[in-house]
Amino acid sequence: MVHYRTFRNTDPPQLTLVWNEVFAGNGGVRLTSNSALDHFVFAKPYFDSAGLILAEEDGHCLGFCHAGFGPNAAETALSTETGIICLLGVRVAQRRRGIGRQLLERGETYLREHGAGAIVAGPHPPLCPFYQGLYGGCQLPGFLASQPEAEAFFTTQGYKADKDVLVFRRRLAAPIPWSDPRQISRLANFEMRVSACKTLGSWWQECVWGPVEPLELLLCTKAGESVARALAWDMGGQEGSAAIAGIRNLTVKEELRRQGMGRLFVALLFRFLHEQYFEAAEVHVEHDQVAGREFCRSLGFTLADRGRVYRKT
């Protein structure tokens, strides 16, 4: 008989086994020990053992559901206004027994008891308290389309698609296509400055990224003025042995946009990453950000996967 209970300190080895069966190779990192879950999940200051629910039978973990919350508007503290089903997984041989549904119901109950007026399934910034660096690639994109069982499951449980996130990849060895050859001459007027990112901007960002230490890349004039910025981090074992750099928060000064500055910045950024022996780069763009989508495609990025966030109706 299946028994449902909340997390105990002795559970990480069993959770690691479930993780490697359900998520590794499907957008998740293969875990070689329990330490990754310690760093990216249990060490978060807002981790609540009551929100991590396990299904157990004869002493074996069959699956788990992890529910949590996002930040307030200022990203200075937790807000229980919206609840998040961060991850839910059931071992393959144990599916079609109603275990997933029972886990989800218990996760939803936990969220409502703590004040959630709305519930979403699939972590995506800023509603992404756990698993950054372990699942989804560059950032948490909701549940990936490469796990098609997620959509079938959540739609039958009363959820509807709320947001789509496009996962773009690009090999760094390929040259940047230039639409305006005059842009190449501008390279001499700018330089790339790279340093460890000193601050991520808020308490919430520091919590989410935890042990991930991104690099800050700035495009600067020779006088030292910063005109563009991005963060890059080593995605490690996200996909086999390939060295992939995740790129996020790419911005260009507003008054310099639509002048080719973004393309120039990305060209230098790619060159730097390739010199560091990265083979590919990954970026995430929300589906409704048309300009972002077209910019990525113009740079040679191709669609590698798609994430989806669901909302309880």
N, C-alpha and C positions, 0 to 999 in steps of 0.2 A: 504493500500500500504506500502511495506517495504521501510524503509529509512535507509541509511547507514551514519554513522558519526563517528568521533573520540571520544576518552574518555573525559568525564567531571568529575569533582570532586564529583558530586552527583551520580555517577554510581555504586559504590561498592555494595550497597544492591542488585541491580538487577543482577550484575555479580555473587554475591554469590548464588543467586537462580539458575542461569544457571549452575554454577559450581556443585552444589549439585545434580542437575538432570543429568548432563552429565558425570561428572568425579568421584564423590564420589562413592566408591565401585568398580570402574574400574581403580584402580591404584592410585586414588587420595584420599586425606584426606577429610572427611566431615567437612565443615566449619560451626561453630556455631555462628560466627559473621564476621564482615568485617575486623577485625584486622589482621587476617592471611594474607589477600591479601595486606594490608598495609605494613606488615613486609617483606614479601617475594617477593613482586612485586613493589608496588608504591614507596617504600623507596629506591630502588636502585638508585645510583647517575646518572645512564645513562638512567633511565626510560624516555621515550618520549611519551607523550599522543597521538601523531600522529600515533604511531605504534600500538596502541590498538584500533581496529575498531569494532564497535557494529552494529548489525542489529536490527532495532527498528520498531515496528508497534503499533499504538494507545498507545504510551507511554510505551510499554512493550518491554524488551530486549528479542530477539528471539535467539541470539547467538553472538559469538565474535570470532575475530581472533587477535592474538597478534604476531607481528613481531618484531624482534630485531637483534642485532649483537653480535659477539664474540670479543675476545681480539686480540691484536697484538701478535707477536711471543714471546715477552718478558713478556707478561701479565701485562703491565704497563699502558695500555690505550685501548680504544675501537678501533676496526678496522671495517670498513664498506666493506671490500673486499668480505666477504661471508655473505649473509643474512640468517636469520633463521625464519621459521614459528614455533614459540615456542609452541603454542597451538591453536587449532581451535575446537569450539564446537557449535552445534546447538541443541536446545531443541527438544526432540523426536517428538512431535506433529507437529513441523514445518519443518521437513525434507521432501525431495523430492519436494521442491519449488525453488531450485536453490540458496538458501541462502548461503550454504557452498561455492559454486563456486564463488559467488559474493564477499564474505568475503575474500576468498583466493586471488582472482584477485586484490583486493584492498591492501591486505597485500604485495603481490609481487610488486605492483606498488610503494608502500612506500619504499621497500627495494632497488629497482632499482633507484629510484629518489635520494637515498642517496649514490649511488655508488656501489651497490652490483653487482659483475660480476658473481656470482653463488648463488644459493638458495638451502638450505636444509630444509626439514620438519622433525621436531622431535628434541628436544634439547638433546645433549649428549656432555660430556666434550671433548674439552674446549668450544664448541659452546652451552652454556647453561646459558644464561643471567638471566632467570627468572624461578621460580617455584621449585627450589631445596628445598626439605622439604615438598612440597605439593603434588607432583605427581611423580610416577615412583618408589618410594621406596628408596633404599640406595643412589642411584645417579640417575640422569636423563638419561633414557635409550633410548630416542626416544619415539615413540608411541608404547604402549604395545599391544601385540597380544590378550590380554583379551578385547581389544576394536577392534574387527575385521573390523568394519566399516571404520576405519582409512585407512587400506591398500586398500580397495576397492575404497575409495574416492580419495586418492592421485594418485593411478595408472591411474585412468581415467582422471586425470588432468595433465598428462604428466610427472609424477615422477616415478623413478625407485628405487628399494631397493638398498641402498648404504652400509649399515652396520647393522649387527645383534648383539645384546647384550643379553647375557643369564643372567637371574635373578635366583640365587640359594638361597635356604633356607635350614636351618638345625635346628632341635630341640636341645637345648643345654644340655638337660638331658642325651642324649645318649652318651656313652663313645666314645673316639677317638679310631678307630681301629689302632693298632700298627703293622706294618709289620716287625719291628726289636725290639724284647723285650729289647735289650741292651739300647735303647733310654730312657727307663724309668729311668735307673740309672743316666742319665745325669741331671735329674731334680734338684738334689742336688747342681749342680754347677752353676745354673742360678736362677735369680729372676725376677719377673715382677715389673716394676715401672710404676705407673699410675699418671698422672697429667693433669690439664687443658691445652689444646693446646694453647701456647702463640702466635704463628703465623702460618698462613696457607701457607706462602711462597711467596705470590705475592698479588698485589693490586686486581687482578681479582679474586683470590680465596677468599679473604676477602669479596669482593662484592657478589659473588655467594652464599656463605654460610651464610652471614649476621647473623641473630639471632641464627642460629644453633651453639651450642658450643660443639664441639667434645672433647673427651678425647684422650690424647696421651698415647699409651701403648708401653713401651720399654722392650725388653728382654735384660737383662744385666748380665754380669759375676759378680761374687762376688767382683771383683776389680772395678766394675762400668763401664766397657766398654759396650757400646750398640752394639748389634749384629743383632737386628731385630726391626722393628717399624711398628705400625699400628694406624689408627685413628678409633674410634668407637663413635657412637652417638645414642641417643634415638630417634627412629623413631615415637614414640608417637602413634597417631591414624591411622597409615598407614593401619592397617588391624584389624578391630574390636577392641577387648579389649586386644589382645595379646601384650605382651611387647617384642618388636623386636629391636635388636641392629643392626644398619647398620655398616658394616666394610669396610673400604677403605684404599687405599695406603699401603697395606701390603707389606713390603719389607724385605729382608734378605741380609746381607752383601754378596757381590758377591763371595768372596773367601770361604764362608761357605755354599753356596748352594749345593743341591744334597747330603747333609750329614744328612738329617733328622732334620735340625735346624728349618725349617719352620713348620714342624709337631709338634715339641716340643713347639714352640712359640704359635701355634694355640691352643694346649692343655691347656696351661696356660691361654691364653686369654679367651677361653671358660669357664674355671673354674671361672675366675674372673667375667665374665659377668653373669654367672649362680648364683654366690653368690650375685650379685646385683639384683636378681629376674627377670632377663631377661629370657624369655622362648625360644626365637629363635634368630638366627643370619641370616643376609642376606648379600650376596656379589654379585657384578656384574662382569662379565667377557665377553670381546668381543669374538665373535664366532671364530675368526681366531687365538686366543691365545690358542693354543692346550695344552701347558703345564699348563696354568692356569685352563683350563677346567678339565683336568685329576687330577690336585691337589685337586680341590674342590670335585670331585666325590670320590676320595680316602679318603676324610675326612668325607664322609657321607652326603654331600650336595645333594639335589635333585632339579631338574629344576622346578621352581614355575611359571615362566612366561618368555616371550621373548620380547625384545624391538627392534624396527626397525627404522632406520633413512633413509629417502628418499632424493633423489637429483633430481632437475629439469633437464631434459635432453634437 
